[in-house]
């Protein structure tokens, strides 16, 4: 697993920081609904919690959101 440090240098959806594949390939449906598809990993890490912003609300079971959350919780970032 890649160590992303604070996440300021890795694009959340595009770079190979989770399971050696871009997150947008693992969770294509979620990527299509991302409000900021070009944001960095650090942009979604707020006060020790993952906060991913989408263009609409949806149930936690939809589109693999629960799977993404589980993967993200296994990868906490360093804080400054």
C-alpha positions in Angstrom: 0.0 0.0 0.0 1.3 3.4 -0.9 1.9 5.9 1.9 0.3 9.2 0.9 1.5 11.3 3.9 -0.8 14.2 4.1 -2.4 13.5 0.7 -1.6 17.0 -0.7 0.3 15.5 -3.7 -2.1 12.8 -4.8 -5.3 13.3 -6.8 -8.1 11.4 -5.0 -9.8 9.9 -8.1 -6.9 9.8 -10.6 -3.7 8.7 -8.8 -2.6 5.2 -7.8 -2.8 5.7 -4.0 -5.4 3.0 -3.1 -4.8 -0.6 -4.0 -2.4 0.4 -6.8 -5.2 1.5 -9.1 -7.0 4.9 -9.5 -10.1 5.2 -7.2 -12.1 6.2 -10.2 -11.6 2.7 -11.7 -12.6 1.0 -8.5 -15.6 3.1 -7.9 -16.6 4.4 -11.4 -20.2 5.2 -10.4 -19.1 7.3 -7.5 -16.5 9.1 -9.6 -19.2 10.2 -12.1 -21.1 11.9 -9.2 -18.1 13.5 -7.6 -18.6 17.3 -7.2 -14.8 17.9 -7.5 -13.3 15.1 -9.6 -9.9 16.8 -9.8 -9.4 17.3 -6.0 -6.5 16.0 -3.9 -6.7 13.2 -1.3 -6.2 15.8 1.4 -9.3 17.8 0.2 -11.5 14.9 1.5 -9.7 14.5 4.8 -11.3 16.8 7.4 -10.5 16.7 11.1 -9.6 13.0 11.0 -12.6 12.0 9.0 -13.2 11.3 5.3 -15.7 13.7 3.8 -16.3 13.1 0.1 -18.6 15.5 -1.7 -21.0 14.4 -4.4 -23.4 16.2 -6.7 -26.4 14.6 -5.0 -27.3 12.7 -1.8 -27.7 8.9 -2.0 -28.2 6.0 0.3 -25.1 4.5 1.8 -25.7 1.2 0.0 -25.8 2.9 -3.4 -22.9 2.8 -5.9 -20.4 1.1 -3.6 -20.1 4.0 -1.2 -19.9 1.7 1.8 -17.0 -0.2 0.2 -15.2 3.0 -0.6 -15.7 4.2 3.0 -14.2 0.9 4.4 -11.2 1.3 2.1 -10.7 4.9 3.1 -10.9 4.1 6.8 -8.0 1.7 6.4 -5.9 4.6 5.1 -5.9 7.5 7.5 -3.6 10.4 6.5 -0.9 12.1 8.5 -1.9 15.4 10.0 0.3 18.5 9.9 
